[in-house]
Amino acid sequence: MAFDYGSIDLGLRNPFKMEGAVTAVRGVIVSLLGIYLLIDAAATVKDQPVAGWILVVFGLGLLASGITNASKGIVAMMRFFVGRNHPTSLAHNYSRSETSTAQEEASYVAYTKQRLTEMLVGRKNSTFIEPQGFLARFVHSVFRRLTYMPYPVRNMAQRLCGAWAQTLIALIAYAFVAFVSLAGFAGEVGEFIFPAYSVAFTVYLLLVWRSAGRAIGRMADTTIPTMGSMTLVKVVAVAILMPVVIGLGVKFVLSVSDLTLAEIDTYLAYLPRPYTILYLLGVLLGAAASTFVVAIMLNKRLNYADPKVEVSELRENWQESVHPNEIFINLDNLVMANRRYKEVPNRVYQELEPNLNEQVEGKGNFFGEMIQEIQPKFKAMDLGFIFERARLISLVSANVLFVIASILTLALAFSVADAYIYTKTLGDFAQLNAAQGAEVSSHISAIIHLFLVGVLIRAFAKILENSAHLFFAEMLFESNLIYLKVEGTFTESKISTGASIHDSTRSENTLVRSSITPWIIVCRTVSSTFAATGIQNLEHPRFILEMHKNDDELNSIRGDVINFLKDRESIAAITSQRDLRNASQIHEINKQSRAIATHQSPEALSKMEDDAGGYLRQQAERDAEPDQNK
């Protein structure tokens, strides 16, 4: 959306300054780690070129990551460019002053004009959709107010609950595998290959929580993902069948080869220990801590919601002497224009296009309909001190964990380099003794566990970072949404004044009598959108979360229309002072030059005036007949 500058400030401020500062500090620290690694690589490459280049690769990776994070943090602290066209409209904006903006935001408006009409007239909020799938329904049944949250918040909560569900299912599956393998259902091989299942279980948990830490895309999260019961069925089925299938496969391999279980066990002894229990404890502790912090913020946000669907409505009938077009002109150019916020044009979702159907004998009917939204005003969310502290803890903890993960990456780089240097001195691997094999196993174990621990820490850091960013990004706006429909009938008649024989001026007017039936609906909406850093800072759909009555605004609109109708003039008159003086002079001349027999009685004079007036009216009617025949 283009930056349309206006001298009147709409009050939108950058919500990411604190987040940007913390992220920039993290980026600087990670960059320093990368520079340290590059300096060490420069000293190592002289004696050990390959080991030195290994350090260079890791150092460049850390440096690139640090610079990227630092630049993102600095950008987040910069000026928040918002113009007079922000935030996004609810539906396509037909305002003539916002044609270019409407084209730019057409791809991410949340509603249509028909949907808004249904919401206002039907008193319903189509933003809240039904969750799909067993797990999603279960989550929304436990946390009932979660249904009334914006889609990104709902998805974040569902993603965390889904990760916990997958973790519990994985524990159940692991118990099944242990039972099938250790109880002898998979044969002699089952107990032998059970450590492999433990490794698979550990890797699976890491992937589950790494997936839960994915960034929440603003544009992609306008729908709710499905969480069905088939996930449970698949995991349990795989847990039961996998040990049997793998056991049969290993038996087949042993039968066609010369290897025995004892020989395989000798080779497996050199592999690193899985430490499944430690990883499981780490996953559970990290998940519990992350979920606890996120749950505090989510609970405060849930309690802040007030998902009412109420509107103020006016349905009356007015009998007024006014042309229907004047009603529509007044509504569009005066009544609605006077309600602009800081002179920003209203959002027009349904243009007022009057339809006048003129019939015979000066009769007809009319119809007009429009939907407008007053420029949304930013509404600050006061979620309390606990929420602010939880969000800060989530942000700082995430960045601390990222720094720890970077330190582990530094250690991983040295471990890989040391492993290469050591293996280079061994020569033929087939001639390794027990001590050398144990040393090689130690190097491999260090590399694998440093990598896995780094992945685990980054997963929970991502969860905390994305959650904090989500609650920094949400912005609420408050606005009046107005639906107005006017229909009725009208008849035309003529009215004349100044038709007396002695009147020097005369006014003839066509009077339109209208029967007006307005239907006005006004509601104060609270809508939510999510900001971002960079160019597209508020280019996200804006969803209506609350609809409240606004009787004061409705009464104000009614009062403005009534005042306009009552203050109109149906008869044309002279308003210029010079014209009034000229008419007065003509009247005096006519009065003085009029030959009136003074000796006659007042009754006779009155009869003469009536006869003369009747003659003039008959003459006017005869003059009008040829015009009608034409």
Secondary structure as GFF3:
##gff-version 3
##sequence-region A 1 630
A	DSSP	alpha_helix	17	44	.	.	.	ID=ss1
A	DSSP	alpha_helix	49	77	.	.	.	ID=ss2
A	DSSP	three_ten_helix	96	98	.	.	.	ID=ss3
A	DSSP	alpha_helix	99	104	.	.	.	ID=ss4
A	DSSP	three_ten_helix	106	108	.	.	.	ID=ss5
A	DSSP	alpha_helix	113	122	.	.	.	ID=ss6
A	DSSP	alpha_helix	134	142	.	.	.	ID=ss7
A	DSSP	three_ten_helix	144	148	.	.	.	ID=ss8
A	DSSP	alpha_helix	151	182	.	.	.	ID=ss9
A	DSSP	alpha_helix	188	192	.	.	.	ID=ss10
A	DSSP	alpha_helix	194	212	.	.	.	ID=ss11
A	DSSP	alpha_helix	230	256	.	.	.	ID=ss12
A	DSSP	alpha_helix	261	268	.	.	.	ID=ss13
A	DSSP	alpha_helix	276	304	.	.	.	ID=ss14
A	DSSP	beta_strand	312	315	.	.	.	ID=ss15
A	DSSP	beta_strand	318	320	.	.	.	ID=ss16
A	DSSP	alpha_helix	324	330	.	.	.	ID=ss17
A	DSSP	pi_helix	331	335	.	.	.	ID=ss18
A	DSSP	three_ten_helix	337	339	.	.	.	ID=ss19
A	DSSP	beta_strand	347	350	.	.	.	ID=ss20
A	DSSP	beta_strand	355	358	.	.	.	ID=ss21
A	DSSP	three_ten_helix	360	362	.	.	.	ID=ss22
A	DSSP	beta_strand	363	373	.	.	.	ID=ss23
A	DSSP	beta_strand	377	379	.	.	.	ID=ss24
A	DSSP	alpha_helix	385	424	.	.	.	ID=ss25
A	DSSP	three_ten_helix	429	431	.	.	.	ID=ss26
A	DSSP	alpha_helix	434	473	.	.	.	ID=ss27
A	DSSP	beta_strand	474	497	.	.	.	ID=ss28
A	DSSP	beta_strand	507	530	.	.	.	ID=ss29
A	DSSP	beta_strand	543	549	.	.	.	ID=ss30
A	DSSP	alpha_helix	551	566	.	.	.	ID=ss31
A	DSSP	alpha_helix	577	593	.	.	.	ID=ss32
A	DSSP	alpha_helix	602	629	.	.	.	ID=ss33
###
